[in-house]
Amino acid sequence: MPPQPETRSAGNRPAPLPGTGLEDIGVPGQNYLRDALTSCTDPLKAIEEFQLENGILLPSLRQMLPLLDLHGVRRLDFHTSELRDRLVSHIETIGQKEGRERDRKLKELLNKSFPLVQVKALRPVVMGILKNTPHIDDKYLRVLVKDRELYNDTDTEVKQQIWKDNQSLFGDEVSPLLSQYIKEKENILFDHQNLTNLFFSPSPKVRRQGEVVQKLANMIGNSVKLYDMVLQFLRTLFLRTRNVHYCTLRAELLMALHDLEIQDIISVDPCHKFTWCLDACIREKNVDVKRSRELQGFLDSIKRGQEQVLGDLSMTLCDPYAINFLATSAMKILHHIISYEGMARDNTVLVLLLRMLALGLSAWNMIDSQEFKEPKLDPQVVTKFIPALMSLMVDDQVRPPPDACQAYVQESSVASILSMYYTLHAARSKDRVGLMRILGTLAACESDRAFEDPFLHFLVSLLVHMGEEFAAEDFCTVVFDEFFSSGLTRDNVTRHLLKLLWYVYPKLPASRLHTLVKALQPSSQQNEAVHRLYDALTERIGSEEAAPAVPANMDYLESPLMSVPTPAPIH
């Protein structure tokens, strides 16, 4: 291929090289050096003159340069490692000061240096100035947004200023983190080999130290606008997917900012004090009279015109960890009432817990309808359903649950949750009769609440410890036919049932195992995770491999009624 002719501009001069920004600030750059080399008679002398004219004007440094040459240290390496790093450090020092003088200096430095942002060796200096500039002019931000490489090299503090006026770009940054968060929650809930790292085990403080929560808190900084954007993303995704993990993230993010003492945000979030108080209750696994008064005070103080805050409060209470705490606490109180022959309606803490449960369980409907009104707790849940549930809890006779239990479980979200948590208590106590009497009822729960992942995850972890009971057909009938079979159109229910079989299949009668394996065979429409787990299970069964060992000690399974005295029977 013949050599290409050199591009020439007017006057037969070479066309200018793409600028690096040096010429823009009056510093001789590529074009100057090329012209000097092409028009001189001694290139080495021209280079030496260029170095003298454009080097650092410091006599003591000039004497050192030949010594560096002898040691093979390139000028570029010296300037990069020593001088640039010192310059960046000095800019950080300026940035830590306060006042107009700092802002004036940074603005002046930015104006002079920004044309050099395309010079990779000098970019850290420009980025350091940008990072320490509290209010960056839009003309600079626009350049950073247009150039992906520059944008990626930009510090979070600078990106925060970009994101405030660019919601779609911020959404692109946040979206992968939200997906990662949901995936992490689902990994814990569905991991069939996990029996000890249970969903409800980590404390609130441990949970909000997670990578995603901390990254989001860092991205938000102290910007109320970015915080509001994230909350809007979470509301929208919760509305679109009904996935309650977005409610958890809403509470964890607020408390992470609380831990960091970001006053600009927590002082304006109307949910802060309520969430903080609830978080303390969950952490201590207790709600005393003082805290219950605080929580009730927040709910009672919502004035006309402020009702929209109920949407965010309901999301906070819809968090599975909050639901778990409220239901667990309510069950503890019911056992206490049974022991001391009290009346449920007279217990103000219990009534408050049920009120908060009702608000949390109505979160999706409230945000969907945009009707921000606290749902009234059906008084008959307290006067009829709870007495029926308590009679079930203390009655040792083998008979069906009272009609009031079955009727309210179908119609009331609060009754459903309380029945589900009584079921967990029966399973934790290995109360075969109690479990068989209530479990089938849950198949008809209001809004299919008993087929949600946190409950099934906990239930399966408890049923695994009742392995010997699966040899009996009457027990299998309740667990598989009356309860699980009603939810098998859902992939998540299938996955939880496959996990249960992973541990108990050797105990099952052969005909029962054959029927279950056939019924659980996934269709082409079911997701890949179901297919993988089903294939692994059938391979294990076919190889006659022993079921995995189940920990003998159940302490890792936090009881819904931990530290509650055994209730005295009522005669």
N, C-alpha and C positions, 0 to 999 in steps of 0.2 A: 504494500500500500504506500503510495507516494506521501512524503511528509506534507503536513498541512501548513499552508502559509500563515505566518504570524498575523494576528488581527491588529490592524492599525487604526488609529483614530485620525481625526483631521490634523493636517500638518505632518502626516507620516510618523506620528508619535505612537508608541504602544498604548493600547487601550488600558485604562486604569484597572488594577486588580480589585477584586471584591474587597471592600473596606473592612477593617477590623474595628474601626472606631477611633484609632489613634489620631488619624489626620483630623477627625472631627473636633478634637480638643487641642489641636495645634502641636501635636507631637509627631515628628517624622515617623512614618511607618513603612509598609511594604513598598508602596509606590515610590516614595522618596529614595529608599535604598536601591530599588531596581534602577531608577534613573541614574543614581550616583555610580552604580557598577557598570552600567552600559555606556556611560559617557567618560569614564576615567581611563587613564593609561596604566595605572597600578592598582589592581583590585584590592590587594592586601593592605595597601596604605589607605585606600578609601574606607575599608572596614574599620581600620584602627581609628581613623578620624571620626567615623560614625559613632564608635564606642566612646571616644573622648567627649564628643559633643553631647551625646545623649545619655551617658552614664550618670550615676548618682554623684552630685557635686559635693563630694566629701573627701578632702585631701588624704586623711588617714586611711580611708577605705581604698583609695586608688593605689596606695603603697602595698596593700594586702593582696590585690588582685593577681599580680604575677605569682605570688606564693600559692594561691589557690590553683593557678594554672599548672604549677609544678606538681601539685597533688592530684591532678586530673579532675578537679571539681569544676564542672561546667558553670558558666555564669548564670545560665537559666536555673540550674538546680539551686545555686546560692540565693538568687533573688527569690525563688519560690519558697524554699524552706525557711529562710531567715527573715527576709524583709517582708514578704507577703503576710506571713503568719503574725509578725509583730504588728503590722498595719491592722489586720483583722482584730487582734487583741486590743489595740488602741481604740478602735471603733466601738468595741463592746464596752470599754471603760466610759467613753463619751455617752453611750446609750443608757448607762446605769444612772447618769445624772438626771436632774429634773429641771424644768424651767424653759423659758424662751430661748436662752442662749444655746442650750443643747439643741433645740428644734432648729434654730437658725443655722448652726454648724452642720447638722445632718442634712438639711435642705441644700446647703451650699455644696457639700461633698457629693450629694446625690446628683445634683445638676451637672457637676464637672465630670463625674465618673461614669454616669449611666451609659454614655456612648460606648464604653469599653465592655459592656455586659456580654458581648459576643466573643470576647477574648477569653478562652477557657482558663488560662493561667491567672487572669485578673478577676474572673467572675466571682470568686468567694469574697473579694473585697466589696464589690458592688452589692452582692447579696447581704453582706454584713450590715451595710448602710441601710438597705431596704428593711431588714429585720428590725433594726432599732428605730426606724422612723414611724412614729405613732399614726400619722395620717399621710399616706402616700398619694401623690397626685394621680388622677385617673390616667393621664397620658403615659405614665410608666406602667401602670397596671394593665393597660390595654396591650402594650408590647409583650408583657409576660404571658398573657392569656393566648395571644395569637401564636406564639412560638412554643411548641410542646416541650422541647428540650429545656428551654428557660423555665417554663412552668414547673417541670419536674424537679429542677434544681432549686426551686424557691422554698424558703423556710415556711413552716406552718403559720407563723405569725403574719407573714406577708399574704399567704393564701387566704387567711381569715378575712383580710381586707378585700380580696378578690371575690370570695364566696358571698359576702354580704349582699352584693348586687348581681350575683349570678347563681340563682337557685338551682338551675339545671346542672351546672358544673359541680356544685356542692353535692347534689343528689348523686351524681356519678361517683363521687368519692365515698359517700356514705353507704351506698347500696351494697357493695361487696361485703362491708362490715356487718350490715344487718343480716345478709344471707349467711355469713359465717356464724353469727350468733345463733340463729335458728337451727343451723346444722349441728352446732355443738350441743344444744339442748336435746335435739332429737337423737343424737348419738348416745347420750346417757340413757334416754328413755327406751331406746330400742335395742341396745347392745345385749344380745342373748347370752353372752359369756360373762356379763357383769351381774353379780349378785350382791356386791358389797358397796360399790360406789353409787349409792342410790340418789335419786333426783332431789329428794328433800333433805339430804344429809348436810350439805355445806351451809355455813352460817351466812347471814346477809353480808357481813364484812368480807368474807372470803369470796363470795360470788361477785361482788362489785370490784374486786381486784382483777377480774378477768381481762384478757387482752382487749376484747372489743369495747367493753365499757370504758377502759382507761384510754384507748385510742380516741373514742368519741369525745370524751371529756377534754382531751388535749386539743382536738380539732376545734371544739367550741370555744375554748379559752374562757374569756369573761364576756363573750358577746351574747347579749340577750337575743339578738336577731337570729344568730345561728342556732341557739338553743330552741327558739320557737320553730325554726325550720325543721329541726330533728323531731320535735314533738308532733309537728304536722305530718311528717313522713310516717311516724309510728301510728298516729290515729288513722291515716289513710290505709296503711297496710293491715292494721287490725280490722278495719271495716271491710277491706277487700277479701281477706283470708280467714277471718275469725280466729286467727292464731293468737292464743293468749300469751305466748312468749313475748310479744311486743308490749304487752302490759307490764311484764316483769322488767323489761329493759327500760321502760319509762320510769319506773320506781328506782331501779338500780342506778340509772344515769343521774337522777336528781340527788340521790344520796352520795354518789361519787363526787359530785360538785360540792355537796355539803362537807364531805371529808376534806376537800381541797380548800374550803372556806372561800368559795367564789361568791362573795357577797352581792356583786352586781346582779347575779342571776337568782340566788336563793332568796334574796330579799323581795323579789318581785313575783316569784312563783307562788300563787295562792295555795298550792297544795303542799308547800314545803313543811310547815309545822305539823300538819296532819300525817304526812308520809314519814317524817322524822319520828313522831310519837309511835306510829304503827311499827316502824322498823325496830324501835327499841323493844316493843312488846314481842315481836317475832324473835329477836335476838335473845331475849331473856325467857322466852317460852312461857310468858305469863302476862295477864292483863289484870292489874290490881284496880281498886276503886278509884285511886287518884288518876291513873292513866285513862280509865274508862270515862271519867268526867271530862278529861281533856278532849278525848276523841268525840264525845257527844257534844261538847261545846263547839267544836269546829263545825259539825254537821248542823247544829241548831243556829249557828251565827250567819249562815248563808242568807243574805238579804235579797229582797226583790230587785231584779236587775243584774244579780250576780250568779243566777242559776247555772250559767254555762260552765262554771267551775265544777259542777256535779259530773260533767262528762269526764274530766281528768281525774276527779276523785274516784269515780266508778272504775276507771281503768286501773288505778292504783290498787283498788280492792278486788279487781278481777284477776290480778296476778296470782298464779297457782300457789305461790308460797303464802300469800295473804289468805287465800281461801283455805288452805291447809291449816294455817294458824287459827283462823276464826272457827272452823268446824271442830278442830281438835279441842280448842278451849271450851266450846259449847258442850262437847261430849263430857269433858271433865266436870263441868258444872252440873250436867244431868246426873252423873254418878254421885256427885255430892248431894244433890237434892234427894236422890233415891235413898242414900245412906241416912239422911237426917229427916226424911219424910216431909220435905218442903213442897212448895208450889212453884212451878216454873214461871208463872206469870208475875210472881212477887220478886223474882231475881232480876234486878235492874241491869246487871252486867250481861246476863244471858240475853235479855231483850235487846240490848245494844248490839251484841255480837250478831244476833239474827238480823237486825236492821242493816248492819254493814254487809252481811252476806247477801241480803236482798239487793242492796245497791250495787255490789260488785257483780252479781250474777245478771244484772240488767244492763251492764255496760254497753254491750254491742247494740242492743235495741235502742238505747238512749242516743248513742252517737249516730246510728243509722237514721232514726226519726228526727234527730235534732230537737227533740222535746225534752228539755232538761228539767225534769221533775222527779224528785225522789219517789221511788215506788213504795206504796204503802204495804207494810208487812201484813199479810192476811192474819187477823187476830185468831182465827181458828187453827192456824199452825201452832200457836202457843196453847190454846185452850183445848184442842181436840187431838191434833196429830202428836204433839210431844207427849201427852199422857199415854197415848196408845203405844208410842215408841218405848217409853219407859216401862210399860207393862210387858212389852216384848223382851226388854233387857233383863227383867228380874224373873220372868216366868220360865220355870224349868220344864214345863210340860211340852210334849211334842204335839204342837198343833199349829195351824197356819197363822201368819201374822194377822193382827186385827184388821178389819176392813178399812178402818180409818188410815192405817199405814199405807195400804195399797192405793187407796183413792188419792191421798195427798201426794204420794210419790209421783203419780202420773201428772198432777196438775201444778205442783209447787216446786220451784227450783230449790228453795231453802229446805223443804222436806226431803227432796232427792239427796242433797248433799249430806244432811244429817244421817239419812239411812245408809248412804255409802260409807260414812265414817264409822257407823256402828258395825257395818260389815267388816271393815278393816280391823276393828277391835276384836270381833269374834274370831277372825282368821289369826290375828296375832296371839290370841289366847288359846289357839287350836281348839276352839269350841265348835265341834263338828255339828252339833244339833242347832246351835244358834246361827251358824253360817248357812246351813241348809234351809233354815226357815226364812232368811232375809234375802239371800243372793238372787233367787229367781225373780223376786219382786223388782229388782233393779233394772231388769231388761226393759221395763216400761217407764223408766225415769223420764221426767220432763226434759224435753230437748236432747234426749239420749245422753245425758250427762255421765252416766256410768260407763260410756264407751269412749271417754276422753283419756288421753294418754297418761297424764300424771296418776290418775286413779288406777288404771289398768296396770301400769308399771309397778305400783305399790302392791296391788292385790296379787299379781303373779308372783312377786318376790316373797309374799307371805304363803301363798298356796304351795310353792315349791317345798316349804318346810312341813307340809301336811302330806307328803308323798305317799305314806302308807295307806291313807284314806282312799286313794284312787283305785285300790284293788276292789272296792265295794261299788256295785253297780248303782245303788241309790245315790251315792255321793257324785258319781260321774254324771248321772242324769241331771242333777241340779246344776253342776258346774258347766257341763258342755251343752246339754239340750235346752235347759231352761234359761241359762244366762248367755253364754258365748255365742250360741247359734243365731241369736237374734241380731248380732252385730257383724256377722261374717261378710256382709256386702261391703264392709269398709276394710281397706288394706291395713289400717293401723291395728284393728282388732285381730285380724289374721296374724299379724306379726307377733302380737303379745301372746296369742294362743300357741303359736309355734314355739315361742320361748318357753312357755309352761311345759309343753310336750318334750322339749329338749332335755328337761330334768326328770320328768315323771313317767315317761313312756314305758320303762321296764315294769312299772307297777300295774299298768293297765291290763284288764282282761284282753286277750288276743282279738276277740271280735270287736271290742270297743276301739282298740288301736287301729284295726283295719278300716273301720268305718270313718274314723277321724282323718286318717291319712288320705282316704279317697275324697272326703268332703273338702279337705284343705288344698287339694291340688290346684295350683294357681292357673288362671286363664291368661290369655295373651294380653288382656287389658290391664292386668295387675302389674305393679311396678317391679323393677329388677330386684330390689331388696327382698321382696316376698319370694321370688323365684330362687334366689341364692340360699335363703334360709331353709326353704322347703327342701331343696336338693341336698343341703348339708344334713338335714334331719333324716331324710329317707336313706341317705348313704350310711348314716350312723346306725339306724335301725337295721338295715340290711346286713351290716357287718357284725351285728350283735355286739357292738362295742358297749361297754358299760356306760351308764349315764354319768355326767360329770358329778364330782363330789359336791355336796351341799354343806356349807359351814354348819358345824354342830351348834355353835353359840349364836343365838339370835340377837345379841345386844346391838349389832350394827343396824338392825331393823328398828328404828325409833318408833316406839309404840305411840299410837294416837292418844293413848291414855296413860302415858308414862307418869310415874310417881303419884298415881291416884289410888287411894286405898280401895280394897275390894268392897264393893257395896254390900250392905247387909240386905238380906231378902226381906221383902214386904209381905206379910201374911194377911 
